[in-house]
Amino acid sequence: MWQRLRTRLKARWSLRAFLDQRWLSELLAWGLLTASTGPVSQSRRLALRTTGARRTETRLSRAFARSLLKPALLDQQKRNDWRQHHIGWGRYYSDSTNIDRERALTTSLILKEPGPDGEKGVLYSSFEFNWMRIIANHDAKAFLDDYLLVGASSWSPGDHAVLASLQGLSADPAFIGISNVSDIEHYRLWESGVRPLPITAGDWINPDFYQPLPHEERKIDIVMVSHFADWKRHWLLFDALRHMRTDLRIVLIGRNSGQRTEQEIWRDAQAFGVKQHIEIYKNLEIDEVSKYQCNARVAAALSRREGSCVAVAEAMFADTPVAMMDDAHIGTRSFINRTTGRLSSRRRLPFVLSEMIDTSARFAPRAWALEHISAQATSEKLNTILREHCVQRGLPWTRDIAPMCWRYVPDYLNPQDAVRMQPAIERLQREHGIILSRFAGERKSAERSIAAAAAAQAAA
């Protein structure tokens, strides 16, 4: 009994969840920004201001951050300081995204090849570590002379140290997709080198990949697609299941994260006394995940804070309504409405989930998603934004971008574009030394990660 109680307490408590409390984040912001005005070195001052700016939660603190950052952003030499002093770069040398050891760009696509008369190409590159690979390992200025960089952040808010390192590299901004609507105000602190795109990773789903089953034929009651980190809060589902009928089928799909594996998920479920049938699947390929999503009555997304959470949008195209917590700071929370799902408090979660299971056929998430967030419409939106920017800058724009979608990683909407863009990929490597790495699949990637970790441990 004591072991189960200990496991339950451990599952409920997360340091990251504590640090993500809005009041604490704001307090940290003021402390860091104020400390940066003291007698500290230039590199320390920039680090404090960058970290403090990311922690801001209110207009007042962001105005304070803007006033401190403004002098550096107006001076070209000072804008170089973030790169010269490697401010905030440490994390990108120490984890699985090591920018020194792994220099090829992952989750990246050429959407447009550079043309004559200075017409710029377009590189779409998800996540901050890939932009850092360009900045740290290549002539980023020469690259940005030829290409517009379109990115997608991995968290909300994005890493301000990377946004700072993008400053002063080009007359054109880096176009960075948001993970949450609130990120737009954060990115405006760096608007001399960054332009926020009103596009999340959840806006890139291709509906053609989802063939939803009729709700009366679906065999899964609740599906939850997320890795096994503690901040995904599986425990909320387990806690709710204690107060729900026991004949439910629950499917959890994910992958190991840090010290958390499927074994910890099983232990948490047992500690909470879950009596329902639970299946846990690890490292499934995206087509397999889609089939489970299309066969579920309800999908659950229970994090307190994360980035876009693409699984929410995927569930909607599978015509599966989504249950999300009402305290969630998740980009796709803006997709939740009476048609697509429900927000719930912890206390009401058992009742909300039960009602959604019983009435899942009354929701219409796919119809809403087709109208608002398809990859086809988002590609047109991005093309319009980039074309209008180039026209305003007096840059030529004679060809549109290749439409894209998100299928675990970015991919072309039209398969023939993969062949058409091959010369452009080779040109990028030949002229700028930038290699685009193709995604080998979830299982292959997991095997490579395990092998790399074993090699690193052996070397140590």
N, C-alpha and C positions, 0 to 999 in steps of 0.2 A: 504493500500500500504506500509506504513512504517513498519507494522508488518511483511509483507512478505519479505521486504528488510532485516530486522533484522534477520529473520530466515535464509535467504540465506547466509548472512555474517557469522552467527554462524556456519552453516553447513560447510562452506568452511574452517573455521579456527579451527585448532586442536593444542593444546599444544604439544601433542606427535609428530605430524608431524613436528612441528618446531624443537623440540629437536632431531629429527632423521635426520636433515640435516647433510650431511657428514662433512662439514667444522666445524660445531658447535660441533659435536661429537668428532672430532679430537682435537679441542681446549680444550674441557672439559678433554679429556684424558691427555693432557700435563699438564693442571692445577692440576688435581688430583694426577698424578704421581709425579710432582714436589713438591707438598705440602707434600707428604708422606716422603720426605727426610728431613723435618724439625723436630723441637723438639716436637714430638707428642708421645703418648703412643703406645705400641706395638699393641694393638688391633685396635687403630685408624689408625696406619700405614698400617696394613694388609687390613683394610676396604678400605682405599684410593687406595691402589695398586690394589686390586681386582676390584673395580668399574672403576678405570682408565684403567685397562687392557681391560675390556669389551668395553670401548669407543674407543679404538684405531682403526684407519682406514687405516694407512699406515705402510709400513715396518719399517720406522724409529721409529715411536712411539711404535710399537710392540717390536722392538729391545730394546728400553729404558725400556719398561715394563719387558721384559725378564731379563735384567740385574738386575732389582730391585727385581724380584721374585726369581731369581736363588739361592741366599744364603738360603732362607727359604725352597726351594724345595730339596736342597741337604742334609738338616739336618732333621733326623727323628723326633726329639723333636719339631723342629719348624714347621714341617708339621702337627703336632698334634694341633698347636696353633689355626688354623682356626676352628677346632671343639671345643676345650676347651673354646675359647672366643666367640663361636657362631657367627662368623663373617658373616654378611649378612643373618642371619636366621630370622630376625624380620618379614619379609613379609610372611613367611610361618606359622606364628602363628596368623596372623591377618585377613586373608581373608577366602574365602569359602574352601580353601584347608588346613585349619588349621591342622598342623601335630600333635598337642597335642590332639585335640578333635577327629579327624578322623585318626585312626592309620592303618586301613586296606589299602592295596594297591589297587588302581583302575587301569584300563587300563594296566593290567599286566598279563603275561602268563608264566607258566612253559613250556619251550620248550624241556627240557631234565632233567631227574632225575639223581642225583649223582650215580656213580657206584662204584664197588670195586677198591681197589688199588689206591685210590686217584683220580679216574676219576670224573671230575667236572660236575655238572649239569649246566643248563643255564636258567636264569630268564630274560625274556624280560619285561621291565618296562618303559612305556612312561612317560615322563615329570618329571621335577626336583622335584616337591613336593613329588613324590613317593620315590625318592632316599633319600630325606631328612627324610621321615618317617622311612626308614631303619636305617639311621645314628643316628637320634635323639632318637628312641624308642627301638632299638634292639642292639645286639652285632654284629655290622657290620663286624668286623674282622672275627668272627666265621662264619657268613653267607658267606663271600667271600672266606673262606677256602674251602667251599663246592660247591660254585656256581660261574660261570662267570656272571657278570651283563651286560646286553645289554640294552641300553636306547635309547630314542628318545627325542631330545630337543623340547621345546615348542615355541621357538622364535629364532630369528637370530640377533645378536649372542646369544648363550645360557647364562644362569646365571653363571658367573664365580665364584660367592661365593659357589655355589654347586660343581663346578668342583674342587675348592680348598678344600672343605670338603671331597672329595673322595681321597685326597692324603694320602699315607702312610698306607692304610688299607689292601693292598694285594700286593703280588709279581706280580699278574696279573692286567692289567689295566681294568678300566671300559670301555666297548666298546660303545661309544656314537654316535648315528646316527645324522647327521647334518640336520639343517633346510635350509642351503644355502651353496653352494660350498665355499663361502668366510669364513665359520665357521672353515674350516680345519686349517687355519692359527691361528685362535684364540685358538683352542683346543691344538695346539702344544705348547702353553705357559705352559700347564699342562701335558705334555706328560709322566711325571714320573708316573702318576696315571690314565691317560685318553688316550684312543686311538680313534681318530675320525674314524667313519665308513662312507664310501662314499655312504650312503643310506639315503634318506629322507623318511618322512612319506608318501609321494606321490608315493613311489616305491612299496607299499604293497597292491595294489588294485587287487582283484580277478575279472577277466573279466567275469566270469560265472554269476555274479550278474547283468549284464547289457544286456538287449535285445533291442538294438536301433531300433526305428521305421524308415522306409524309410523317407527320408527328405521331399518328396512330401506329406507325410501324417502328418507331424508334425504341431501342432496347436499353439505352443508357439514360439514367435520370439526371446525373450531374457530371459534367466533365470540367476538369481544371487543368489548363495547359500553362505550366510555369516550371522553372528549374526549382531546385530544392532548398534554396537559401532561406534563412529564417525570416527575412523581411517579406517574403511572399505570403506569410501568415496562413499556412495550411491549418494551423490550430484553430482558426476561426470556424472553418468548415467542420472540423472534428467536434468542436464544442457545440455547434448547431445541430449536428447529427444526433447528439444524445437526446434531443427533444423531438426527433422526427421518426416516422415509421421505419421499421427495421428491414422492410423488403426492398429497399432501394439499391440500385447498382451505381457505384461511384467509380469513375475512371480518372486517375491522376497521371498526367503525362509530363515528363520533364527530363532533367539531367542533373548530375551531381554538381554541387557548387561549393568550392572550398572544402570545409570539413563536414558539410551536410550531404548525405547520400540518401538513397531510397531506404536504407536501414533506419535512419533517423526518422523518416516519415512514418514507417511502420511502427516504430516505438511511440511516436507521438499519438498515432491513432489508437494504439492499445492503451496508452496512459489516459486518454480521454474516454475510454470505454466504448469506442465505436463498435456497434453490432451489425452495421450494414455490410454488404459485400463490397469490398474495395479491391480494385486492380491498379497496380502501379507499373507504368511502362517507361523505360529509359532509352534515350537516344534513338527515338523513332525518326524515320525520314518524313519529310513534310507531307507527302502524299498519304502516308499512314495516319498522320495527325488529322488531316482534313477529313478522312473517313470517319474517325471518331467524333469529330465536331459535327458532322452531318447526321450522326446517329444519336445525338444527345438532345434531351428536352431542355436542359438549362446548362449554361456555362457560368463558371464562377471566376472572378478576378478580385482578390482580397487584399492586395498590397495597400500599405498606407501611403507610400510614395515610390514612384519609379518614373520611367520615361513614358513613351507612348503606349506601351503594352499592345503590340500588334495582335496578340491572340484575341483581344476583344473584337477587333474589326473582322478577323477571320471567322469568329463564331457568328457574327451577324450575317456574313455572306453565306454561311452554312444554315441560315435561317434559324439560328439558335439564340434565344434571348439571354441576356447577360445580367447576372447579379453582381453588384459592386458595393463596396462599403461607402457610407455617406461621408466618411472622413478622408476619402481617397484623394490624393494629389497625383492623378494619372491622366495623361493626355487624352486618352479615349473616353474619359468620363464625360466629355462634352457630347459624345455620341449617345449617351444613355437618356432615353425619354420613354414616354408611355408606350411607344411602339416597339422599342428595342430592348427594354429590360427594366430593372428596378435598382434603386439605391436603398441601402438598408443600414440601420444601426446594428450593433452587435446583439442587443437584446431582442430585436425583432427578426434577426436573420433566420431562425428556424421557421417562422411563419411565412416570411417572404419567399424562401426557397420552396417550401411546401406548396404555396399558392402558385408559384411559377411552374412547378412541375405539373400540377393539375390543369393549368390553363395555358400551357406553352403554345398550343396551336392558335391561340387568340392574338399572339404577338405577330408582328410583321417586320422583323429586323432586316431581312434581305431586301425587301422593297424599299425600305428607308436607305439602306446602304447603296443600292443601285442608283438612287437619285442623288446621293450626297458625296460618296467617298470612293467611287470606283477609280482604278488606276488609269483608265482611259481619260476620264475627266480631269484627273490630277495632272497627267502628262500635258494636256492642253493648257491647263492653268500655268504650269511651270514654263512652258514654251512662250506663253504670252508675256509673262513677267520678264524673262530673259530678253526676248525680242524688243520689248518696249524700253528696257534699260539700254540696250545697244543703240537703238534709234536715238534716244535722248543724248547719248554720249557721242553720237556721230560715227559710230562703228558700223561696218556693213553687217547685214543679216540677210543672206540669200537662201539659206537652208534651215529647216526646222530640226529640232532634236528628235532622236529616235525615242518613241514612247517606251516607258518602262513600267515595271511592277515590282512588288516585294513578294518573293517566294522563299522565305527564310533568309535569303540574301537578295540584293537587287538583281533583276534579270530583265531582258528585253521582252516587251509585250509580243512583238512579232519575231518568231524564231529566225526568220531570214536576216534580221538585223545583226544577229550574232556573227553571221558569215560576212555581211556587208561591212561591219566595223572591224574586222580582223586586220586590215591594213592600217587602220587608225591606231589600233592597239600596238602594232609593231612600230609605228612611227613614234608613239609616245615613249617607248623603250629606247628606240634608236636616238632620238633627239634629246631626251631628258633623263634617260636611265631609269625611268619609272616602270616597274613591272606590275601588271595586274594579275593577282592570283585567283584562279577559279576555285570555287567551293566544291570540295570532293564529296560532300554528303555528310550528314550528321554522324553516322557511325564511323566513317573514315576519319573525320575530324576529331572525334573522341579518341580514337586509337592513336592518332598523332600526338594529341595533348598528353596522353598517358606516357607515350614513348619519350616525349620531350622532357616531361617532369622526371622520369626515371634517369634520363641522361644527365640532367642538371644535378640531380641528387648524387649520382655517381661521380660527377666531376667535383662536387663539393667534398 
